[in-house]
Amino acid sequence: WFKAEKIGDFYGQCAELCGKEHAYMPIHVKVVSAEDYSKWVDGKKKELAAKADDPSKVWEQAALVARGEKVYNANCAACHKADGSGAGPIKALVGSPVVLAEDKLAQIKVLLNGQN
């Protein structure tokens, strides 16, 4: 645990033996004033707003497919593999009844809420 009592940069080392890369887990805590933190948060909110899609945008099929591929590659492919074949305990998406079903609501629910 770390209790910030003054502004500054503080360094440490992980104190748990949590894996083979344990020696490569340095810790850096940057403590800033409440005012500076609020400014940082506001800046991050502006960055996110700038990246957000225009809510009035009319999406074309090709743009939706490209967007979906980008999201899949960034969030799903590491476990489900690029081709959707899955690996070990990770279920394949290829041939999945949820993916192939006419009613896409079940698939949307899995995407939004996950599946155990």
Stockholm file with secondary structure:
# STOCKHOLM 1.0

chainA/1-116         WFKAEKIGDFYGQCAELCGKEHAYMPIHVKVVSAEDYSKWVDGKKKELAAKADDPSKVWEQAALVARGEKVYNANCAACHKADGSGAGPIKALVGSPVVLAEDKLAQIKVLLNGQN
#=GR chainA/1-116 SS CCCCCSSEEEEEECCSCCSTTGGGCEEEEEECCHHHHHHHHHHHHHHHHHHSCCTTCCCCHHHHHHHHHHHHHHHTHHHHCTTSCCBTTBCCSTTCHHHHCSCTHHHHHHHHHCCC
#=GC SS_cons         CCCCCSSEEEEEECCSCCSTTGGGCEEEEEECCHHHHHHHHHHHHHHHHHHSCCTTCCCCHHHHHHHHHHHHHHHTHHHHCTTSCCBTTBCCSTTCHHHHCSCTHHHHHHHHHCCC
//
